Amino acid sequence: MTVNKTIAPAELVALDDFTGTHPLKVDLVYAQARHPENMFKTAIYRPDAKMWGHREMAAIILTAAELCFRETGWFFVVKDCLRTVEAQQLMTETEIVRAHPQWLEEPGRLLSPPGRGGHPRGMAVDISLVDKNGDDIDMGVPFDYLTEDRANNPAARNYTHFCDNEARNQRILYHRSILEKSMLQAAQAAGRELVPLPQEWWDFRFPHAYTSLFDPLRDADLPLEMRMTAL
């Protein structure tokens, strides 16, 4: 019988602590009910929650942010990383997810059930880009863009025709390639395999074969000051 590894709180890194020393910003979308990118329209995380990530993922993010900045002058904006089991459960209970149960179903699942995936291990991260003025870099569609048409999804990495302006199409593809290249180069330097999620340009994670070796994190596993939800 295989016994999964437990992730200790000391193995988590607060990315908030690096915003003053790295080309990195933190925007914990699901902590704000009125955040324009919070598709759940309710606060999933506590208002004072931090952006925690497993130390192996955090190291890759920081290196990748430096690589991206060196090439473009753009900043990483981290939208989500550790998503505890309780947070995942709260998401499934929101009105929008109840209205779209298929989002939790295979194939093409858009949300992981509680305890599944890289996020509840701090081993998946969602990232966008901004320029030096804080303006969003055009990625075609925003973070957490969802569509009913899974066969024609402009958030997918293999999507190429965002509009009739071919110059803009090429700019978007270039912007996405910069983010992906930075993350993959940083992962390679760290000796880790990284999976850019095919259907979401913003999502990067360790392979399932690796993340499944670890137990998911619950808020009860963490000290009070590190917990993501109020549950």
trRosetta pair geometry for C-beta under 8 A, 3 or more apart (Angstrom, degrees):
i j d omega theta_ij theta_ji phi_ij phi_ji
4 212 7.8 -102 -114 156 116 53
4 213 6.2 158 -139 168 77 38
4 214 5.9 114 178 -147 105 12
4 215 4.6 128 111 -52 130 76
5 213 5.7 25 13 139 107 87
5 214 4.9 -43 71 -104 92 69
5 215 7.0 -143 85 1 40 80
6 214 7.4 126 -105 -156 12 78
6 215 5.4 -7 -103 32 60 123
6 221 7.9 -156 -167 -151 103 132
7 11 5.3 -117 -167 70 80 135
7 12 7.3 79 155 -52 113 92
7 54 6.6 -80 -143 -108 137 105
7 121 6.2 147 -29 -152 152 76
7 122 7.1 169 171 28 160 115
7 214 5.5 46 -43 -171 102 127
7 215 6.9 -144 5 64 83 77
7 217 5.8 -63 67 -68 122 108
7 221 7.9 70 74 143 81 144
8 11 5.0 102 61 -5 74 102
9 12 5.8 -54 -164 23 47 113
9 221 7.4 177 -59 135 89 81
9 222 5.4 123 -98 -129 112 71
9 223 6.0 62 -132 -3 166 93
9 226 5.8 138 -145 50 117 171
11 54 6.1 -7 141 -146 99 74
11 55 5.3 -106 -173 -4 62 110
12 52 4.5 5 178 -172 123 114
12 53 6.8 145 -154 71 74 24
12 54 6.4 -55 -103 -97 61 38
12 55 7.0 -133 -102 -43 12 76
12 82 6.7 12 -138 -60 125 150
12 122 5.8 -161 -117 -77 94 171
12 222 7.9 -7 17 -117 157 117
12 226 6.9 108 83 -161 146 134
13 17 7.6 -106 176 40 80 121
13 52 6.9 142 69 -153 36 62
13 53 5.6 -31 61 66 88 78
13 54 7.6 26 15 132 89 13
13 55 5.1 105 -28 -100 113 65
13 58 3.8 -32 62 -36 136 177
13 59 7.9 112 6 -42 163 66
14 17 4.8 85 90 -13 98 105
14 50 4.6 -23 -136 155 110 142
14 51 6.6 102 -161 66 61 61
14 52 5.9 -37 -93 -93 59 67
15 18 5.8 -60 -165 34 54 109
15 19 7.6 76 143 -49 72 84
15 24 6.7 -113 175 156 102 138
15 26 5.7 147 103 -88 103 118
15 50 7.8 162 41 164 65 92
15 51 4.4 -52 48 100 107 113
15 52 7.5 -174 -2 -98 83 16
15 53 5.9 47 -42 5 110 115
15 58 6.1 -154 -78 -131 88 101
15 61 6.7 -37 -114 103 128 148
15 62 7.9 -161 -130 -65 90 91
15 78 5.5 -5 119 47 159 163
15 81 6.8 118 -9 -8 134 154
16 19 6.1 -30 -162 -12 43 115
16 26 5.1 -52 -92 2 71 165
16 50 5.0 -97 1 -150 134 100
16 51 5.5 133 -41 32 84 94
18 21 5.5 -78 -156 55 63 97
18 22 4.6 6 159 18 104 120
18 24 5.5 20 109 62 100 143
18 62 6.0 -78 177 -107 163 114
19 22 7.1 -66 -108 56 20 80
19 24 5.5 -113 -106 93 57 85
19 25 6.0 68 -134 -112 111 40
19 26 5.9 -89 -70 -3 128 98
22 62 5.5 -90 -118 -146 163 86
22 65 5.3 71 161 98 114 138
22 66 6.5 -77 -147 -62 97 86
23 65 5.1 -176 73 160 82 100
23 66 6.6 137 26 -90 105 43
23 68 7.2 -143 95 79 132 93
23 69 3.6 122 22 -73 167 146
23 74 7.5 103 158 106 131 38
23 75 4.7 -137 170 -113 85 73
23 76 6.5 101 112 12 79 80
24 61 7.4 78 -119 144 134 101
24 62 6.9 -49 -51 -113 148 65
24 65 4.7 -15 -71 -148 95 165
24 75 6.5 -176 -81 -169 17 92
24 76 5.0 -13 -115 65 71 104
24 77 8.0 152 -165 -88 52 30
24 78 6.8 14 -170 -13 100 108
25 75 5.5 60 -9 143 103 130
25 76 6.9 -176 30 93 67 55
25 77 4.7 -19 73 -108 105 74
25 78 7.2 -175 89 18 50 70
25 130 6.8 -6 25 33 143 128
26 51 4.7 -145 -145 -4 124 145
26 77 7.6 165 -92 -159 12 60
26 78 5.3 -22 -113 60 64 100
27 77 5.2 9 8 179 120 106
27 78 7.0 160 32 75 67 47
27 79 5.7 -22 81 -104 93 61
28 31 4.4 36 115 2 111 122
28 32 7.6 122 95 -8 75 91
28 45 6.2 -71 159 66 122 154
28 49 6.1 -168 167 88 160 99
28 50 7.7 -152 -62 -164 148 17
28 51 5.5 -149 -76 -70 105 92
28 79 7.5 130 -112 -172 27 38
28 80 7.1 96 -138 -91 61 61
29 32 6.8 -87 -171 41 36 95
29 35 5.0 -175 -157 121 67 155
29 37 4.9 -72 -136 90 133 106
29 38 5.2 175 161 -74 91 80
29 79 5.1 10 -14 -167 117 92
29 80 6.4 -58 33 -52 102 99
29 143 7.2 -157 -54 109 156 134
29 144 7.3 -162 125 -17 166 143
30 35 7.7 -98 -70 41 21 142
30 38 5.8 135 -101 -124 48 104
30 40 6.7 40 -129 30 95 130
30 43 7.1 115 160 -156 59 46
30 44 4.0 -26 168 42 116 116
30 45 5.1 95 104 -2 91 101
30 80 6.5 49 2 -96 114 118
30 83 7.9 53 43 -116 156 105
30 87 7.2 88 123 -166 147 119
30 91 8.0 -42 -139 -83 142 105
31 35 7.8 72 63 -28 58 138
31 43 6.0 19 -173 -151 33 97
31 44 7.4 -75 -75 59 38 68
31 45 4.0 -52 -86 77 78 110
31 46 6.7 -17 -134 82 101 34
31 47 5.7 123 173 -118 103 35
31 49 5.3 -155 -97 44 126 109
32 35 3.8 97 86 -39 113 103
32 38 6.1 -158 83 -33 72 145
32 43 6.4 0 -107 -101 7 93
32 47 7.6 77 -81 -120 64 79
33 38 6.6 -144 -154 101 22 155
33 41 6.4 36 -172 170 79 42
33 42 5.2 -10 -122 -136 99 27
33 43 4.5 -63 -52 -39 85 79
34 38 7.4 70 72 41 8 129
35 38 4.1 90 66 -16 98 110
37 79 7.2 -78 119 -143 146 128
37 142 6.0 -131 -112 151 107 130
37 143 5.4 31 -163 75 139 102
37 144 5.7 120 177 39 91 125
38 41 6.4 146 114 -68 97 30
38 42 7.7 -152 150 42 125 30
38 43 8.0 -21 -164 -91 158 45
38 44 8.0 -169 -152 -2 114 100
38 144 8.0 31 -110 77 21 168
39 96 6.2 -128 148 100 88 167
39 144 5.2 -151 -19 151 121 128
39 146 6.6 74 -135 2 162 124
40 44 6.1 58 69 -48 159 110
40 91 6.1 -98 -94 -128 141 72
40 94 4.4 -95 -153 -118 96 169
40 96 6.2 -139 -119 35 47 123
40 97 7.4 -7 -114 -22 92 104
41 94 7.3 136 48 -168 79 125
41 95 7.5 -35 58 44 120 111
41 96 7.0 116 14 -24 107 123
42 90 7.9 -130 102 164 120 109
42 94 5.9 -167 31 -117 123 110
43 46 7.8 68 154 -111 119 14
43 47 6.8 -25 -157 -67 149 76
44 87 5.2 76 159 -154 110 89
44 90 5.0 151 -139 100 83 131
44 91 6.0 13 -116 -66 137 81
44 229 6.9 -65 158 -97 61 103
45 49 4.1 -84 169 25 118 156
45 87 6.3 7 -76 -114 75 125
45 228 5.0 -70 -126 176 95 81
45 229 6.1 -100 -123 -82 43 60
46 49 4.4 125 58 -44 83 94
46 227 6.9 69 -6 103 137 85
46 228 6.7 179 10 165 91 30
46 229 6.2 152 -35 -140 84 19
46 230 5.3 121 -87 -55 97 82
49 227 7.5 -84 -110 105 95 50
49 228 5.0 58 -139 -141 137 53
49 229 7.7 11 -79 -59 138 33
50 226 7.3 -56 41 -132 113 57
51 78 5.5 104 -176 108 152 127
51 80 7.7 -142 -132 -129 95 24
51 81 5.5 84 -178 19 83 118
51 82 7.6 146 -174 28 43 88
52 81 6.3 -152 83 90 42 116
52 82 4.0 -18 82 15 94 141
52 122 5.8 -69 126 -110 87 126
52 226 6.6 65 -72 -165 149 95
52 228 7.5 -109 25 -73 119 102
53 57 4.7 -112 170 90 113 111
53 58 4.2 146 87 -66 115 88
53 61 6.7 49 91 1 172 144
53 81 4.1 -63 -80 168 94 147
53 82 6.1 -154 -84 -32 40 90
53 122 4.6 151 -153 -176 37 101
53 123 7.9 122 -166 -73 80 30
53 125 6.3 7 -114 -82 133 115
54 57 4.7 78 62 15 87 105
54 58 6.7 -160 86 -12 38 90
54 82 7.7 128 -33 -76 67 99
54 121 6.3 1 -49 141 132 76
54 122 3.8 142 -32 100 75 108
54 123 5.1 5 15 -71 140 74
55 58 5.4 -52 -138 37 32 115
55 59 6.3 39 160 -25 64 102
56 59 6.1 -50 -151 29 28 111
56 60 7.0 26 151 -15 59 105
56 123 7.4 11 72 -114 107 91
56 190 7.1 134 -166 161 80 139
56 192 6.3 130 172 -82 114 153
56 206 7.6 38 106 -67 125 138
57 60 5.7 -57 -154 36 37 111
57 61 6.3 38 151 -22 69 105
57 81 7.0 158 118 -157 137 116
57 122 6.2 -167 39 140 137 78
57 123 5.4 -176 -48 -125 135 47
57 124 7.7 -72 -127 -23 154 13
57 125 6.0 159 171 -32 124 119
57 206 7.0 -104 -78 -32 103 107
58 61 5.6 -53 -148 34 33 114
58 62 6.4 30 157 -17 66 106
58 81 8.0 55 -79 -164 80 157
58 122 8.0 -16 -39 162 95 115
59 62 6.0 -56 -149 36 29 109
59 63 6.4 25 156 -14 64 109
59 190 5.9 128 109 -110 117 138
60 63 5.9 -59 -147 41 30 108
60 64 6.0 29 156 -19 67 112
60 183 6.8 55 155 -155 109 70
60 186 4.6 123 -161 125 69 113
60 187 5.1 28 -136 -80 132 67
60 190 5.4 -87 -82 2 88 153
60 192 6.5 -84 -71 58 133 136
60 194 6.8 154 -172 -79 158 139
61 64 5.8 -59 -144 39 26 110
61 65 6.3 31 156 -24 63 105
61 76 6.9 160 -177 152 88 164
61 78 6.7 32 -166 -87 142 127
61 125 6.0 -120 -83 175 125 177
61 127 7.3 -179 -134 -78 102 136
61 183 7.8 -2 -100 -117 52 89
61 186 7.5 146 -49 124 12 157
62 65 5.8 -49 -148 30 29 113
62 66 6.8 29 153 -16 60 104
63 66 5.8 -58 -157 35 34 111
63 67 6.5 33 149 -19 67 106
63 186 3.8 149 95 -137 110 112
63 189 6.3 -140 161 71 156 136
63 190 7.1 179 22 -46 154 109
64 67 5.5 -53 -147 36 36 113
64 68 6.2 35 155 -19 68 106
64 76 7.0 84 103 -74 94 143
64 182 4.2 102 -167 143 86 94
64 183 4.7 25 -126 -89 152 49
64 185 7.1 134 -108 64 79 84
64 186 3.8 -93 -60 -10 81 149
64 187 7.9 17 -64 -28 118 72
65 68 5.9 -55 -146 38 29 110
65 69 6.2 27 156 -18 64 110
65 75 7.2 14 -159 -158 103 54
65 76 4.1 -84 -107 0 101 130
65 182 7.5 92 -63 161 21 136
66 69 5.8 -57 -144 38 28 110
66 70 6.2 33 157 -25 64 108
67 70 5.8 -55 -149 32 27 113
67 71 6.6 13 158 -9 62 110
67 182 4.5 166 89 -139 115 89
67 185 5.8 167 -156 82 169 130
67 186 6.1 -144 0 -58 138 99
68 71 6.1 -68 -153 41 29 103
68 72 6.0 -33 172 32 68 112
68 74 5.8 -66 149 74 105 96
68 76 6.4 109 55 -55 147 90
68 129 7.2 -130 171 -114 143 118
68 178 6.1 96 -133 156 93 99
68 179 6.8 26 -108 -102 136 49
68 182 4.1 -9 -59 -97 93 160
69 72 6.9 -84 -126 59 21 72
69 73 6.3 44 -161 -119 62 19
69 74 6.4 -133 -98 63 56 45
69 75 6.7 35 -90 -89 105 49
71 178 6.7 -164 97 -146 133 109
71 182 7.6 -141 24 -81 132 107
72 178 6.0 42 -40 -164 145 150
73 131 7.0 29 111 -153 96 75
73 132 5.7 -38 157 -46 106 110
74 129 4.8 17 163 -173 134 112
74 130 6.6 160 -162 79 86 31
74 131 5.7 -57 -109 -100 79 49
74 132 7.7 -106 -101 -42 39 63
74 137 5.9 10 -134 -53 141 140
74 178 7.5 77 41 129 142 143
75 129 6.9 146 74 -156 47 61
75 130 5.2 -20 60 64 100 85
75 131 7.5 105 14 -166 86 5
75 132 7.4 118 -21 -91 105 43
76 127 5.5 -38 -160 -157 98 118
76 128 8.0 127 -164 73 51 36
76 129 6.7 -43 -106 -101 39 65
77 127 6.7 138 71 -160 51 62
77 128 4.7 -24 63 68 109 83
77 129 6.7 -175 12 -88 93 14
77 130 5.5 64 -37 -9 123 105
78 81 6.3 -5 176 -41 122 109
78 125 6.3 -51 -141 -170 101 111
78 126 7.2 108 -165 77 57 59
78 127 5.7 -30 -102 -101 57 79
79 126 4.2 -60 65 104 107 108
79 127 6.7 -168 7 -86 89 24
79 128 6.3 60 -39 -2 119 98
79 143 5.2 168 -74 -172 169 160
79 144 7.7 -148 154 -29 151 105
79 202 6.8 3 27 169 137 138
80 83 6.2 22 175 -60 115 111
80 119 7.0 -7 141 -131 110 120
80 125 7.2 173 90 -151 55 47
80 126 4.4 30 45 30 88 119
81 119 7.2 171 161 -137 28 74
81 122 5.8 33 147 -145 97 70
81 124 7.2 172 -150 87 51 51
81 125 4.7 -4 -107 -108 86 83
81 126 7.4 -141 -66 22 51 70
82 119 6.8 124 -150 180 23 65
82 120 7.4 60 -162 -135 66 26
82 121 7.8 -121 -119 91 78 17
82 122 4.0 -14 -82 -89 94 86
82 217 6.7 -25 -159 62 112 140
82 228 6.5 -150 114 -68 100 135
83 87 4.8 -123 -172 91 73 133
83 88 5.9 94 137 -58 106 85
83 119 3.7 0 33 155 111 121
83 120 5.8 -66 83 -71 71 60
83 124 8.0 -37 15 68 109 108
83 228 7.1 163 -136 172 35 169
84 87 4.8 101 55 4 72 102
84 88 7.2 -132 102 -3 41 86
84 120 5.9 77 -142 -133 25 84
84 216 7.8 122 -156 159 51 97
84 217 5.4 -81 -118 105 81 87
84 218 5.8 91 -174 -140 109 28
84 219 5.0 85 153 -51 166 73
84 222 7.6 -98 -94 0 137 132
84 227 7.4 -20 -25 -157 162 66
84 228 4.6 176 3 34 115 130
84 229 6.4 -123 61 0 126 103
85 88 5.6 -53 -152 35 34 113
85 89 6.4 36 150 -21 66 104
85 114 4.8 70 -164 -174 79 98
85 115 5.1 24 -116 -67 110 71
85 120 5.4 61 -63 -138 64 139
85 216 5.3 102 -64 126 104 127
85 217 7.0 -165 -15 91 88 41
85 218 4.7 -33 33 -95 119 78
85 219 7.8 -121 50 -7 79 71
86 89 5.5 -52 -150 34 34 114
86 90 6.5 37 151 -21 65 102
86 114 7.8 52 -70 -136 18 122
86 218 6.3 86 -24 -154 94 77
86 219 5.0 -30 16 -5 139 114
86 228 7.2 164 68 72 103 101
86 229 4.7 -126 111 38 122 144
86 231 4.5 -154 -167 51 143 143
87 90 5.6 -50 -150 33 34 113
87 91 6.7 39 150 -23 63 101
87 120 8.0 180 53 -96 100 87
87 219 8.0 115 -28 -50 85 108
87 228 5.2 -42 -50 114 130 132
87 229 5.3 -174 -72 -47 77 118
88 91 5.6 -51 -155 30 34 115
88 92 6.8 32 151 -18 65 103
88 111 7.8 153 -152 172 87 99
88 112 6.5 -54 -139 90 132 86
88 113 7.0 85 156 156 126 28
88 114 4.2 154 98 -103 118 63
88 115 7.0 -146 67 -13 153 42
88 116 7.8 155 -167 40 159 71
88 119 7.3 137 -73 92 111 123
88 120 6.2 -44 -26 -66 134 118
89 92 5.9 -55 -153 34 35 109
89 93 6.6 26 152 -15 66 110
89 114 4.6 21 -64 -82 81 136
90 93 5.8 -65 -151 39 34 109
90 94 7.1 51 150 -44 65 91
90 229 6.4 167 -22 -117 144 144
90 231 7.6 -152 -56 -39 116 131
91 94 5.9 -37 -160 -1 38 115
91 97 6.0 96 152 -38 69 156
91 111 6.3 -156 131 -160 131 138
92 97 5.4 -124 -138 124 34 149
92 98 8.0 90 165 -64 55 69
92 104 6.7 52 -119 -82 105 142
92 111 7.2 168 -81 129 78 138
92 113 7.0 40 -76 -130 143 62
92 114 6.9 -82 -4 -37 136 94
93 97 7.3 32 32 65 15 123
93 98 7.2 19 -163 -52 30 108
94 97 4.9 82 62 14 86 102
94 98 6.9 -154 92 -7 41 90
95 98 5.8 -59 -147 38 29 111
95 99 6.4 25 156 -17 65 109
96 99 5.8 -58 -150 38 31 110
96 100 6.5 -7 159 13 65 111
97 100 6.0 -75 -141 58 33 86
97 101 7.6 77 161 -89 66 43
97 103 6.1 -102 -137 62 78 136
97 104 7.2 67 -173 -39 107 111
97 111 6.6 -36 -124 29 122 166
98 101 7.1 6 -158 -64 32 82
100 103 4.6 54 124 -18 107 112
101 104 6.1 -56 -173 34 56 106
101 105 6.8 53 136 -26 75 113
102 105 5.1 -63 -148 33 49 119
103 109 7.1 77 164 -160 43 59
103 110 4.3 -60 -155 54 85 112
103 111 4.9 41 141 12 104 105
103 146 7.5 -12 -111 -150 124 140
104 109 6.3 14 -167 -144 22 102
104 110 7.8 -63 -59 53 36 73
104 111 5.5 -41 -86 73 70 98
104 113 5.9 79 -162 -69 110 84
105 109 6.1 -165 80 -95 24 86
106 109 5.3 -36 -79 -40 58 106
108 150 4.9 24 -169 -155 156 151
108 199 7.0 109 -148 -73 79 160
109 112 6.9 83 136 -85 129 51
110 146 6.4 64 -166 -125 154 112
110 199 7.5 -101 -105 114 76 142
112 116 4.0 -147 -180 91 108 98
112 117 3.5 -102 -74 -18 168 131
112 119 6.8 171 40 31 136 113
112 120 7.8 -128 101 -8 135 107
113 116 5.0 60 59 10 73 127
114 120 7.6 86 -167 -69 53 152
114 216 7.9 155 163 117 64 163
115 120 5.9 -88 -123 67 27 167
115 216 4.4 -160 -141 19 63 156
116 120 7.5 84 51 18 24 127
116 216 7.7 -41 -32 -67 19 142
117 120 6.6 97 72 12 80 89
117 124 6.3 -30 156 -12 98 151
117 205 7.5 -70 -178 -141 84 159
117 211 7.3 -19 161 128 29 153
118 121 5.9 -82 -163 50 46 103
118 123 4.1 -108 -163 92 93 83
118 124 3.0 115 94 -39 116 103
118 205 3.7 -178 5 -150 165 122
118 206 5.9 147 -121 41 126 75
118 208 7.9 -106 -56 -89 89 58
118 211 4.8 -105 -101 -102 73 160
119 122 7.6 37 -169 -73 35 24
119 123 7.7 -111 -59 54 17 58
119 124 4.6 -57 -61 57 62 118
119 205 7.9 -64 -45 -106 62 124
120 216 3.7 12 123 -154 126 109
120 217 5.6 -170 171 41 74 70
121 124 7.7 80 57 -2 84 83
121 211 5.3 166 48 -156 155 98
121 214 5.0 102 -134 93 132 129
121 215 7.9 150 -99 91 100 33
121 216 5.9 -91 -59 -114 78 56
121 217 6.4 136 -103 -7 38 95
122 217 7.0 27 -19 7 96 141
123 205 6.1 73 128 -157 76 81
123 206 4.5 -52 173 21 116 115
123 210 7.5 -153 -179 107 151 104
123 211 4.8 -175 86 -105 148 109
123 214 7.5 126 -20 48 142 143
124 197 8.0 45 -151 -45 116 124
124 203 6.5 -2 -178 -165 106 93
124 204 7.1 170 -154 89 61 42
124 205 3.7 -12 -106 -99 87 108
124 206 7.5 -112 -68 19 64 67
124 211 7.8 11 -40 -97 93 154
125 203 7.5 160 83 -145 40 49
125 204 5.6 -15 60 62 86 89
125 205 7.3 166 16 -79 58 62
126 143 6.2 96 165 -152 119 119
126 144 7.7 33 -167 -53 151 84
126 200 7.7 -51 -119 147 98 131
126 202 4.7 36 -161 136 79 111
126 203 5.6 -22 -98 -90 76 67
127 179 6.5 174 104 -161 114 121
127 183 7.5 165 42 -72 150 128
127 202 5.7 -177 55 -165 46 77
127 204 6.9 -8 13 11 115 112
128 136 6.9 -27 154 -140 129 94
128 137 7.4 177 167 47 83 91
128 139 6.5 -112 -140 -14 93 149
128 142 7.7 -11 -104 -158 147 65
128 143 5.2 -90 -52 -51 125 117
128 202 5.8 -25 -66 -118 74 117
129 136 7.5 98 86 -162 59 56
129 137 4.0 -17 96 29 107 133
129 139 7.1 129 33 -58 98 115
129 175 6.7 -152 52 -174 143 102
129 178 7.5 41 -77 91 164 118
129 179 6.0 -128 -42 -77 122 113
130 133 7.9 -120 162 73 99 53
130 134 5.3 -1 163 -153 139 34
130 135 6.1 149 -160 70 88 29
130 136 5.7 -52 -103 -96 80 36
130 137 6.3 -154 -100 -15 23 84
131 134 7.2 -53 69 14 63 16
131 135 5.1 -7 38 57 105 87
131 137 6.3 121 -43 -68 81 87
136 139 7.7 -86 168 1 103 94
136 142 7.7 -35 -160 -109 155 91
137 175 5.1 174 151 -149 115 131
138 168 7.2 -73 139 -162 154 93
138 171 6.2 38 76 119 125 114
138 172 5.6 -81 125 -92 97 81
138 175 6.1 166 77 -8 64 165
139 142 7.3 104 63 -103 109 29
139 172 6.3 102 -160 -152 23 87
139 175 5.7 -127 -93 112 63 128
139 176 6.0 104 -145 -73 85 86
139 179 7.9 9 -110 -6 120 147
139 201 5.9 179 176 100 119 146
139 202 7.5 65 155 -65 162 91
140 154 5.5 -150 151 164 120 106
140 155 7.6 176 96 -94 116 41
140 159 7.2 142 165 99 162 121
140 162 4.5 -127 -137 -105 99 144
140 172 4.3 84 -60 -164 91 140
140 176 7.4 -6 -3 -49 117 123
140 201 7.3 105 43 -6 118 158
141 145 3.8 -12 147 -36 123 171
141 154 4.9 115 -26 106 130 110
141 155 5.2 -80 70 -76 133 77
141 162 7.7 -156 -35 -133 82 115
141 201 8.0 134 57 20 87 125
142 145 5.5 128 63 -54 62 101
143 202 4.9 61 -116 -64 85 169
144 202 7.7 -45 -34 46 53 149
145 154 7.0 -48 123 80 146 92
145 155 4.6 179 75 -69 108 122
146 155 7.7 -19 -83 -5 30 151
147 150 7.2 166 91 -73 93 40
147 152 7.3 -99 132 89 150 70
147 153 5.3 -176 48 -116 129 76
147 154 7.2 101 -35 22 147 79
147 155 7.2 -179 -2 5 108 107
149 152 4.4 -18 134 52 124 94
149 153 6.7 -171 98 -66 73 66
150 153 5.8 -6 -151 -47 37 121
150 199 7.7 -27 -153 -131 88 134
152 159 8.0 93 -170 -114 48 115
153 156 4.3 88 89 -22 104 108
153 159 6.3 -123 91 -59 57 134
153 199 6.0 -2 111 -153 156 89
154 159 5.0 177 -129 152 41 161
154 162 5.8 94 -148 -112 123 81
155 159 7.3 77 46 13 21 145
155 199 6.5 43 99 162 100 63
155 200 5.5 -10 150 -114 116 52
155 201 5.9 -132 -175 -1 64 90
155 202 8.0 -48 -165 3 105 92
156 159 4.6 109 67 -24 86 103
156 198 6.2 6 -153 150 90 73
156 199 4.9 -37 -100 -130 85 49
156 200 7.6 -22 -96 -45 43 28
156 201 7.6 96 151 -48 6 82
157 176 7.0 171 -132 164 74 137
157 180 7.5 85 -134 -81 125 148
157 196 6.2 85 -78 129 154 120
157 198 5.5 -102 26 -151 112 50
157 199 7.7 -81 -1 -62 80 14
157 201 5.8 138 -84 -94 72 73
158 198 7.0 0 -11 -168 102 96
159 162 7.2 84 137 -69 110 79
160 169 6.5 55 165 -177 66 117
160 173 6.5 18 -131 -79 74 129
161 169 6.2 -19 -122 -121 42 137
162 168 6.8 -103 77 119 116 102
162 169 5.5 170 31 -106 91 75
162 172 5.5 38 0 29 153 167
163 168 5.7 -2 55 81 123 132
163 169 6.5 -153 49 -60 71 87
165 168 4.1 51 99 14 114 112
165 169 6.7 170 93 -16 60 83
166 169 5.2 -48 -147 33 39 118
166 170 6.4 38 156 -18 67 103
167 170 5.9 -57 -153 36 31 109
167 171 6.5 33 149 -21 64 105
168 171 5.4 -52 -147 34 37 114
168 172 6.4 39 155 -21 68 102
169 172 6.0 -56 -153 33 29 110
169 173 6.6 24 153 -14 63 108
170 173 5.7 -54 -146 38 33 111
170 174 6.3 36 153 -21 65 106
171 174 5.6 -57 -150 37 31 113
171 175 6.3 33 153 -21 66 105
172 175 5.7 -53 -149 34 31 112
172 176 6.4 28 155 -15 65 105
173 176 5.8 -53 -147 38 31 110
173 177 6.2 33 153 -22 64 108
174 177 5.6 -57 -147 35 31 112
174 178 6.6 37 154 -26 65 100
175 178 5.8 -49 -154 26 31 113
175 179 7.0 27 152 -13 62 103
176 179 5.9 -57 -156 37 35 109
176 180 6.2 27 153 -13 69 111
176 201 5.1 -74 -131 -154 116 129
177 180 5.7 -58 -142 44 33 108
177 181 5.8 35 159 -23 68 110
178 181 6.0 -55 -140 37 24 109
178 182 6.3 26 159 -21 60 108
179 182 6.0 -59 -151 33 26 111
179 183 6.6 18 157 -13 63 109
179 201 7.4 80 75 162 141 94
179 202 8.0 -43 151 -113 155 48
180 183 6.0 -60 -149 39 31 107
180 184 6.1 22 159 -13 68 112
180 196 5.3 8 -131 -94 106 154
180 201 7.8 -84 -56 -161 107 77
180 204 8.0 166 -120 -84 64 117
181 184 6.0 -60 -142 42 28 106
181 185 6.0 27 161 -19 66 110
182 185 6.1 -58 -145 37 24 108
182 186 6.3 22 158 -16 62 110
183 186 5.9 -58 -148 38 28 110
183 187 6.3 28 155 -19 65 107
183 194 6.0 -139 147 131 98 155
183 196 7.0 120 84 -80 136 99
183 204 5.0 -111 179 -109 154 164
184 187 5.6 -52 -145 36 32 112
184 188 6.3 35 155 -21 64 105
184 194 6.0 -152 -106 66 58 120
184 196 7.3 -48 -61 -37 105 113
185 188 5.7 -52 -148 35 31 112
185 189 6.4 33 153 -19 63 105
186 189 5.7 -53 -149 36 32 113
186 190 6.4 23 153 -12 64 109
187 190 5.7 -64 -149 43 32 106
187 192 4.8 -93 -165 80 84 89
187 193 6.8 50 158 -159 127 10
187 194 3.7 -117 -92 -15 166 125
188 191 7.6 41 -178 -72 32 27
188 192 7.9 -108 -69 54 20 55
192 206 6.7 -64 176 -111 117 102
193 206 7.0 93 84 -149 73 69
193 207 5.5 3 102 -18 121 116
193 210 7.4 164 59 -21 103 141
194 204 5.7 6 176 -178 114 106
194 205 7.2 147 -160 76 70 24
194 206 6.6 -57 -110 -93 57 49
195 204 7.0 157 79 -158 47 56
195 205 5.3 -28 62 70 97 76
195 206 7.0 70 12 174 95 9
195 207 5.5 110 -32 -82 123 63
196 201 7.9 -1 -180 -144 111 40
196 203 7.3 120 -165 89 52 63
196 204 5.5 -28 -101 -102 59 80
197 200 4.6 7 94 48 122 95
197 203 3.7 -8 23 93 131 118
197 204 7.1 -132 -6 -79 82 28
197 205 6.4 51 -53 10 99 109
200 203 4.0 47 93 7 121 117
205 211 7.1 -23 169 -44 107 145
206 210 4.7 -81 152 80 117 129
206 211 5.2 140 84 -51 105 96
207 210 5.1 89 66 9 80 100
207 211 7.1 -167 93 -1 38 90
208 211 5.8 -60 -132 46 35 102
208 212 5.5 37 168 -27 70 112
209 212 6.4 -50 -138 32 18 112
209 213 7.8 30 151 -31 49 99
210 213 6.1 -50 -170 11 38 114
211 214 6.2 -68 -169 38 48 104
217 221 5.2 -123 -154 63 75 139
217 222 6.8 53 178 -44 116 108
218 221 4.9 108 58 -8 72 100
218 222 7.8 -156 97 -1 48 88
219 222 5.8 -69 -159 38 43 108
219 227 4.1 58 -157 -145 101 104
219 228 6.0 -123 -91 36 101 75
219 229 5.5 -99 -63 47 148 87
219 231 6.0 133 39 70 150 91
222 226 4.1 -117 173 91 120 110
222 227 5.1 162 85 -76 119 65
222 228 7.9 76 44 -12 156 75
223 226 5.0 76 60 14 79 106
223 227 7.5 -129 94 -31 39 83
224 227 6.0 -43 -155 0 34 117
227 230 7.9 115 121 -87 123 27
